[in-house]
Amino acid sequence: MVQITLAYFPISSDVAFLSIKQEEVEGLAPYLGIFYIHVISSIFVLLIGFFQVFPDWKFYSMKWHKRLGYVYVVILLFFSAPSGLYIGYYANGGLLAQIAFIMLGILWMFYTIRSIRRVLKGDKIGHQYDMWRSYALGMSAVTLRMWKVIFVYLFQPRPLEVYIVVAWLGWVLNLLIIEYLIYRKKRNEKV
């Protein structure tokens, strides 16, 4: 993701993904700025989240976990998710892709907010599970690109068909995997 992000610098309006979004770039004054807000803020969310959601990998105290958690939440709720919703509204692939990306943004915010509420009420396990969900949804940026490569390589479909499929597959499968892992963890704790 860092490599993909670096392709957008120096800031340009016709590089990588933006080269196929020229109608939006030229016709919607805020599009380019909001796109860059999404790209830049999301890379921080992914990096911070990586160290937050895997407790065995933490090399820092709970105090730092809370601090990084606040940064994750603020960036996600005020920059990454809202800008993702805006971009999702103008997604390639028509209504089906737009619905997929808008649902992704809404669920990303929902699980993040619910996670905060849970930890404030002392429900650390519920907090953890919702942060796993939040991070899984954020990782759709990675899995969407992975599925795109796989589908293009195996099936050579039309670009818009691929985009519709990966718009859904990029996050739905992530969420299903996390739900399965949560289910297994709960089941193992009962035994």
Solvent accessible surface area in square Angstrom, and as a share of the most:
residue,aa,sasa,rsa
1,M,63,0.28
2,V,76,0.43
3,Q,153,0.68
4,I,66,0.34
5,T,12,0.07
6,L,111,0.55
7,A,51,0.39
8,Y,8,0.03
9,F,77,0.32
10,P,123,0.77
11,I,111,0.56
12,S,37,0.24
13,S,42,0.27
14,D,90,0.47
15,V,42,0.24
16,A,54,0.42
17,F,49,0.20
18,L,0,0.00
19,S,59,0.38
20,I,116,0.59
21,K,2,0.01
22,Q,51,0.23
23,E,148,0.66
24,E,29,0.13
25,V,21,0.12
26,E,140,0.63
27,G,59,0.57
28,L,49,0.25
29,A,103,0.80
30,P,70,0.44
31,Y,0,0.00
32,L,44,0.22
33,G,42,0.41
34,I,40,0.20
35,F,10,0.04
36,Y,12,0.05
37,I,77,0.39
38,H,47,0.21
39,V,21,0.12
40,I,66,0.33
41,S,11,0.07
42,S,15,0.09
43,I,21,0.10
44,F,101,0.42
45,V,1,0.00
46,L,13,0.07
47,L,86,0.43
48,I,22,0.11
49,G,0,0.00
50,F,81,0.34
51,F,79,0.33
52,Q,12,0.05
53,V,10,0.05
54,F,78,0.33
55,P,65,0.41
56,D,134,0.70
57,W,114,0.40
58,K,51,0.22
59,F,173,0.72
60,Y,56,0.21
61,S,62,0.40
62,M,116,0.52
63,K,118,0.50
64,W,126,0.44
65,H,28,0.13
66,K,117,0.49
67,R,107,0.39
68,L,47,0.24
69,G,16,0.15
70,Y,145,0.55
71,V,65,0.37
72,Y,0,0.00
73,V,22,0.13
74,V,72,0.41
75,I,30,0.15
76,L,0,0.00
77,L,32,0.16
78,F,141,0.59
79,F,94,0.39
80,S,0,0.00
81,A,0,0.00
82,P,50,0.31
83,S,7,0.04
84,G,14,0.14
85,L,41,0.21
86,Y,54,0.21
87,I,23,0.12
88,G,3,0.03
89,Y,124,0.47
90,Y,56,0.21
91,A,12,0.09
92,N,29,0.15
93,G,14,0.14
94,G,38,0.36
95,L,126,0.62
96,L,103,0.51
97,A,0,0.00
98,Q,44,0.20
99,I,69,0.35
100,A,0,0.00
101,F,30,0.13
102,I,50,0.25
103,M,79,0.35
104,L,23,0.11
105,G,4,0.03
106,I,91,0.46
107,L,42,0.21
108,W,18,0.06
109,M,44,0.20
110,F,92,0.38
111,Y,29,0.11
112,T,0,0.00
113,I,77,0.39
114,R,70,0.25
115,S,0,0.00
116,I,50,0.25
117,R,157,0.57
118,R,65,0.24
119,V,56,0.32
120,L,139,0.69
121,K,173,0.73
122,G,54,0.52
123,D,60,0.31
124,K,147,0.62
125,I,86,0.43
126,G,6,0.06
127,H,35,0.16
128,Q,41,0.18
129,Y,7,0.03
130,D,0,0.00
131,M,18,0.08
132,W,39,0.14
133,R,21,0.08
134,S,0,0.00
135,Y,17,0.07
136,A,8,0.06
137,L,1,0.00
138,G,7,0.06
139,M,54,0.24
140,S,8,0.05
141,A,27,0.21
142,V,51,0.29
143,T,23,0.13
144,L,21,0.10
145,R,85,0.31
146,M,88,0.39
147,W,55,0.19
148,K,90,0.38
149,V,103,0.59
150,I,62,0.32
151,F,44,0.19
152,V,68,0.39
153,Y,168,0.64
154,L,103,0.51
155,F,131,0.55
156,Q,134,0.60
157,P,43,0.27
158,R,165,0.60
159,P,111,0.70
160,L,99,0.49
161,E,73,0.33
162,V,4,0.03
163,Y,35,0.13
164,I,45,0.23
165,V,65,0.37
166,V,0,0.00
167,A,1,0.01
168,W,72,0.25
169,L,44,0.22
170,G,1,0.01
171,W,10,0.04
172,V,50,0.29
173,L,58,0.29
174,N,15,0.08
175,L,25,0.12
176,L,107,0.53
177,I,87,0.44
178,I,27,0.14
179,E,61,0.27
180,Y,116,0.44
181,L,74,0.37
182,I,4,0.02
183,Y,120,0.46
184,R,95,0.35
185,K,64,0.27
186,K,94,0.40
187,R,113,0.41
188,N,85,0.44
189,E,98,0.44
190,K,174,0.74
191,V,155,0.89
